[in-house]
Amino acid sequence: MFRLWGKIWKDNRMLQDTVVCDDSDDTRTHKIFHGLEEICYQMDLGNPIWLDATVRDFKKHDKARFYQDNFIEHIEFDYLEIQVIEED
């Protein structure tokens, strides 16, 4: 079981969160991308862009934050955070 936790933060408060589960035989990278797409769909957001700094942070901590720079459209929160909470 692969689980990815998505959270929207504003002013150091969590406004919304969701957990996405994936039992497929896809690679870890595909599970992360599909999980992020599902999180954005559930939260009615556009898909963010993975910047080099975002990739580095995710590789180090299994956690990434997507700020305004990662989104094409304007966002009404400080950042979207994703975190791997369970892996096979």
N, CA and C atoms as an extended XYZ file, in Angstrom:
264
Properties=species:S:1:pos:R:3:atomname:S:1:resname:S:1:resid:I:1 pbc="F F F"
N         0.844       -1.180        0.000 N   MET     1
C         0.000        0.000        0.000 CA  MET     1
C         0.891        1.245        0.000 C   MET     1
N         0.584        2.160       -0.870 N   PHE     2
C         1.290        3.441       -0.954 CA  PHE     2
C         0.282        4.526       -0.609 C   PHE     2
N         0.623        5.373        0.360 N   ARG     3
C        -0.292        6.450        0.754 CA  ARG     3
C         0.443        7.786        0.713 C   ARG     3
N        -0.217        8.767        0.116 N   LEU     4
C         0.320       10.115       -0.013 CA  LEU     4
C        -0.664       11.076        0.649 C   LEU     4
N        -0.141       11.920        1.529 N   TRP     5
C        -0.962       12.863        2.292 CA  TRP     5
C        -0.766       14.253        1.714 C   TRP     5
N        -1.857       14.906        1.341 N   GLY     6
C        -1.806       16.265        0.815 CA  GLY     6
C        -2.474       17.225        1.777 C   GLY     6
N        -1.808       18.382        2.024 N   LYS     7
C        -2.327       19.356        2.991 CA  LYS     7
C        -2.190       20.760        2.406 C   LYS     7
N        -3.213       21.575        2.605 N   ILE     8
C        -3.167       22.986        2.226 CA  ILE     8
C        -2.981       23.806        3.501 C   ILE     8
N        -1.976       24.707        3.473 N   TRP     9
C        -1.633       25.528        4.636 CA  TRP     9
C        -1.784       27.009        4.324 C   TRP     9
N        -2.283       27.750        5.303 N   LYS    10
C        -2.326       29.211        5.228 CA  LYS    10
C        -2.168       29.759        6.644 C   LYS    10
N        -1.244       30.694        6.813 N   ASP    11
C        -0.966       31.311        8.117 CA  ASP    11
C        -0.694       30.258        9.198 C   ASP    11
N         0.104       29.261        8.875 N   ASN    12
C         0.500       28.179        9.796 CA  ASN    12
C        -0.678       27.357       10.306 C   ASN    12
N        -1.739       27.316        9.539 N   ARG    13
C        -2.902       26.492        9.884 CA  ARG    13
C        -3.253       25.613        8.688 C   ARG    13
N        -3.564       24.355        9.000 N   MET    14
C        -3.971       23.446        7.942 CA  MET    14
C        -5.438       23.704        7.629 C   MET    14
N        -5.719       24.060        6.379 N   LEU    15
C        -7.086       24.353        5.961 CA  LEU    15
C        -7.814       23.109        5.466 C   LEU    15
N        -7.068       22.241        4.782 N   GLN    16
C        -7.691       21.078        4.148 CA  GLN    16
C        -6.635       19.994        4.007 C   GLN    16
N        -7.058       18.742        4.115 N   ASP    17
C        -6.132       17.639        3.865 CA  ASP    17
C        -6.876       16.451        3.290 C   ASP    17
N        -6.115       15.584        2.658 N   THR    18
C        -6.664       14.359        2.086 CA  THR    18
C        -5.539       13.337        1.966 C   THR    18
N        -5.911       12.074        1.987 N   VAL    19
C        -4.951       10.980        1.818 CA  VAL    19
C        -5.366       10.181        0.594 C   VAL    19
N        -4.377        9.891       -0.257 N   VAL    20
C        -4.615        9.114       -1.471 CA  VAL    20
C        -3.870        7.793       -1.340 C   VAL    20
N        -4.567        6.692       -1.613 N   CYS    21
C        -3.974        5.358       -1.547 CA  CYS    21
C        -3.789        4.811       -2.952 C   CYS    21
N        -2.726        4.024       -3.140 N   ASP    22
C        -2.435        3.433       -4.452 CA  ASP    22
C        -1.912        2.021       -4.237 C   ASP    22
N        -2.653        1.026       -4.728 N   ASP    23
C        -2.248       -0.376       -4.623 CA  ASP    23
C        -1.725       -0.934       -5.933 C   ASP    23
N        -1.499       -0.075       -6.911 N   SER    24
C        -1.083       -0.553       -8.232 CA  SER    24
C         0.365       -1.044       -8.209 C   SER    24
N         0.783       -1.646       -9.304 N   ASP    25
C         2.153       -2.132       -9.448 CA  ASP    25
C         3.047       -1.133      -10.166 C   ASP    25
N         2.607        0.132      -10.233 N   ASP    26
C         3.402        1.192      -10.860 CA  ASP    26
C         4.692        1.429      -10.076 C   ASP    26
N         5.591        2.176      -10.686 N   THR    27
C         6.816        2.574      -10.003 CA  THR    27
C         6.482        3.615       -8.942 C   THR    27
N         7.409        3.841       -8.034 N   ARG    28
C         7.199        4.829       -6.966 CA  ARG    28
C         6.959        6.213       -7.569 C   ARG    28
N         7.722        6.571       -8.581 N   THR    29
C         7.580        7.879       -9.223 CA  THR    29
C         6.181        8.056       -9.804 C   THR    29
N         5.685        7.038      -10.503 N   HIS    30
C         4.344        7.113      -11.076 CA  HIS    30
C         3.289        7.228       -9.975 C   HIS    30
N         3.483        6.503       -8.879 N   LYS    31
C         2.524        6.587       -7.769 CA  LYS    31
C         2.488        7.995       -7.191 C   LYS    31
N         3.659        8.632       -7.079 N   ILE    32
C         3.728        9.994       -6.544 CA  ILE    32
C         3.013       10.960       -7.482 C   ILE    32
N         3.305       10.882       -8.785 N   PHE    33
C         2.672       11.778       -9.758 CA  PHE    33
C         1.163       11.567       -9.811 C   PHE    33
N         0.717       10.305       -9.828 N   HIS    34
C        -0.713       10.024       -9.857 CA  HIS    34
C        -1.379       10.477       -8.554 C   HIS    34
N        -0.688       10.274       -7.430 N   GLY    35
C        -1.222       10.715       -6.142 CA  GLY    35
C        -1.375       12.224       -6.078 C   GLY    35
N        -0.367       12.950       -6.579 N   LEU    36
C        -0.436       14.415       -6.598 CA  LEU    36
C        -1.581       14.892       -7.488 C   LEU    36
N        -1.751       14.247       -8.641 N   GLU    37
C        -2.863       14.604       -9.532 CA  GLU    37
C        -4.206       14.392       -8.832 C   GLU    37
N        -4.337       13.273       -8.111 N   GLU    38
C        -5.588       12.972       -7.412 CA  GLU    38
C        -5.838       13.968       -6.278 C   GLU    38
N        -4.791       14.320       -5.548 N   ILE    39
C        -4.915       15.308       -4.472 CA  ILE    39
C        -5.383       16.640       -5.047 C   ILE    39
N        -4.766       17.072       -6.132 N   CYS    40
C        -5.143       18.347       -6.754 CA  CYS    40
C        -6.570       18.292       -7.285 C   CYS    40
N        -6.974       17.149       -7.821 N   TYR    41
C        -8.347       17.002       -8.309 CA  TYR    41
C        -9.343       17.119       -7.146 C   TYR    41
N        -9.051       16.418       -6.045 N   GLN    42
C        -9.955       16.453       -4.888 CA  GLN    42
C       -10.039       17.842       -4.268 C   GLN    42
N        -8.941       18.600       -4.330 N   MET    43
C        -8.912       19.941       -3.729 CA  MET    43
C        -9.211       21.041       -4.748 C   MET    43
N        -9.566       20.644       -5.960 N   ASP    44
C        -9.917       21.574       -7.038 CA  ASP    44
C        -8.779       22.570       -7.317 C   ASP    44
N        -7.579       22.022       -7.512 N   LEU    45
C        -6.390       22.820       -7.815 CA  LEU    45
C        -5.821       22.402       -9.162 C   LEU    45
N        -5.083       23.318       -9.784 N   GLY    46
C        -4.305       22.951      -10.959 CA  GLY    46
C        -3.075       22.187      -10.502 C   GLY    46
N        -2.536       21.348      -11.369 N   ASN    47
C        -1.347       20.587      -11.008 CA  ASN    47
C        -0.136       21.515      -10.914 C   ASN    47
N         0.627       21.412       -9.818 N   PRO    48
C         1.808       22.264       -9.677 CA  PRO    48
C         2.976       21.754      -10.526 C   PRO    48
N         3.938       22.634      -10.715 N   ILE    49
C         5.146       22.307      -11.469 CA  ILE    49
C         6.227       21.898      -10.474 C   ILE    49
N         6.954       20.824      -10.799 N   TRP    50
C         8.054       20.365       -9.954 CA  TRP    50
C         9.301       21.175      -10.296 C   TRP    50
N         9.675       22.107       -9.426 N   LEU    51
C        10.912       22.855       -9.595 CA  LEU    51
C        12.073       22.036       -9.023 C   LEU    51
N        13.306       22.398       -9.396 N   ASP    52
C        14.479       21.650       -8.929 CA  ASP    52
C        14.546       21.589       -7.407 C   ASP    52
N        14.243       22.691       -6.743 N   ALA    53
C        14.276       22.728       -5.281 CA  ALA    53
C        13.216       21.798       -4.689 C   ALA    53
N        12.072       21.734       -5.327 N   THR    54
C        10.997       20.857       -4.853 CA  THR    54
C        11.423       19.398       -4.952 C   THR    54
N        12.043       19.040       -6.061 N   VAL    55
C        12.515       17.657       -6.264 CA  VAL    55
C        13.572       17.311       -5.221 C   VAL    55
N        14.508       18.228       -4.980 N   ARG    56
C        15.571       17.990       -3.983 CA  ARG    56
C        14.975       17.749       -2.598 C   ARG    56
N        14.039       18.586       -2.198 N   ASP    57
C        13.406       18.424       -0.888 CA  ASP    57
C        12.653       17.102       -0.784 C   ASP    57
N        11.977       16.727       -1.853 N   PHE    58
C        11.212       15.479       -1.827 CA  PHE    58
C        12.140       14.275       -1.726 C   PHE    58
N        13.251       14.312       -2.436 N   LYS    59
C        14.208       13.205       -2.365 CA  LYS    59
C        14.801       13.067       -0.962 C   LYS    59
N        15.029       14.185       -0.285 N   LYS    60
C        15.616       14.169        1.056 CA  LYS    60
C        14.632       13.729        2.132 C   LYS    60
N        13.427       14.263        2.081 N   HIS    61
C        12.504       14.133        3.213 CA  HIS    61
C        11.214       13.377        2.916 C   HIS    61
N        11.005       12.916        1.679 N   ASP    62
C         9.725       12.319        1.271 CA  ASP    62
C         8.571       13.286        1.527 C   ASP    62
N         8.877       14.580        1.427 N   LYS    63
C         7.898       15.640        1.657 CA  LYS    63
C         8.256       16.793        0.727 C   LYS    63
N         7.244       17.414        0.139 N   ALA    64
C         7.496       18.559       -0.747 CA  ALA    64
C         6.433       19.617       -0.510 C   ALA    64
N         6.850       20.870       -0.661 N   ARG    65
C         5.926       21.994       -0.547 CA  ARG    65
C         5.873       22.723       -1.879 C   ARG    65
N         4.659       22.983       -2.325 N   PHE    66
C         4.434       23.684       -3.585 CA  PHE    66
C         3.877       25.071       -3.261 C   PHE    66
N         4.685       26.103       -3.527 N   TYR    67
C         4.318       27.489       -3.261 CA  TYR    67
C         3.723       28.123       -4.517 C   TYR    67
N         3.444       29.411       -4.447 N   GLN    68
C         2.875       30.126       -5.592 CA  GLN    68
C         3.738       29.960       -6.843 C   GLN    68
N         5.054       29.918       -6.690 N   ASP    69
C         5.952       29.759       -7.839 CA  ASP    69
C         5.724       28.449       -8.592 C   ASP    69
N         5.186       27.442       -7.908 N   ASN    70
C         4.945       26.141       -8.525 CA  ASN    70
C         3.627       26.079       -9.302 C   ASN    70
N         2.751       27.053       -9.099 N   PHE    71
C         1.442       27.044       -9.737 CA  PHE    71
C         1.370       28.111      -10.824 C   PHE    71
N         0.643       27.824      -11.886 N   ILE    72
C         0.445       28.798      -12.951 CA  ILE    72
C        -0.612       29.818      -12.534 C   ILE    72
N        -1.706       29.331      -11.963 N   GLU    73
C        -2.772       30.232      -11.527 CA  GLU    73
C        -2.497       30.714      -10.101 C   GLU    73
N        -3.187       31.780       -9.696 N   HIS    74
C        -3.040       32.325       -8.345 CA  HIS    74
C        -3.664       31.370       -7.330 C   HIS    74
N        -3.005       31.174       -6.199 N   ILE    75
C        -3.545       30.321       -5.135 CA  ILE    75
C        -3.920       31.187       -3.938 C   ILE    75
N        -4.931       30.766       -3.196 N   GLU    76
C        -5.445       31.517       -2.050 CA  GLU    76
C        -4.894       30.988       -0.727 C   GLU    76
N        -3.805       30.250       -0.756 N   PHE    77
C        -3.195       29.686        0.444 CA  PHE    77
C        -1.682       29.862        0.328 C   PHE    77
N        -0.961       29.520        1.396 N   ASP    78
C         0.493       29.705        1.392 CA  ASP    78
C         1.208       28.615        0.597 C   ASP    78
N         0.838       27.350        0.841 N   TYR    79
C         1.472       26.255        0.097 CA  TYR    79
C         0.664       24.970        0.215 C   TYR    79
N         0.910       24.086       -0.737 N   LEU    80
C         0.390       22.719       -0.729 CA  LEU    80
C         1.554       21.818       -0.352 C   LEU    80
N         1.348       20.974        0.618 N   GLU    81
C         2.405       20.056        1.054 CA  GLU    81
C         1.953       18.627        0.793 C   GLU    81
N         2.850       17.830        0.226 N   ILE    82
C         2.568       16.399        0.075 CA  ILE    82
C         3.626       15.637        0.863 C   ILE    82
N         3.214       14.488        1.387 N   GLN    83
C         4.122       13.678        2.196 CA  GLN    83
C         3.776       12.208        2.013 C   GLN    83
N         4.798       11.381        1.801 N   VAL    84
C         4.601        9.935        1.747 CA  VAL    84
C         4.450        9.447        3.175 C   VAL    84
N         3.334        8.785        3.478 N   ILE    85
C         3.134        8.299        4.846 CA  ILE    85
C         3.175        6.784        4.946 C   ILE    85
N         3.129        6.084        3.812 N   GLU    86
C         3.236        4.625        3.854 CA  GLU    86
C         3.703        4.125        2.493 C   GLU    86
N         4.635        3.204        2.524 N   GLU    87
C         5.100        2.564        1.289 CA  GLU    87
C         5.124        1.057        1.486 C   GLU    87
N         5.040        0.338        0.381 N   ASP    88
C         5.092       -1.136        0.435 CA  ASP    88
C         6.408       -1.591        1.028 C   ASP    88
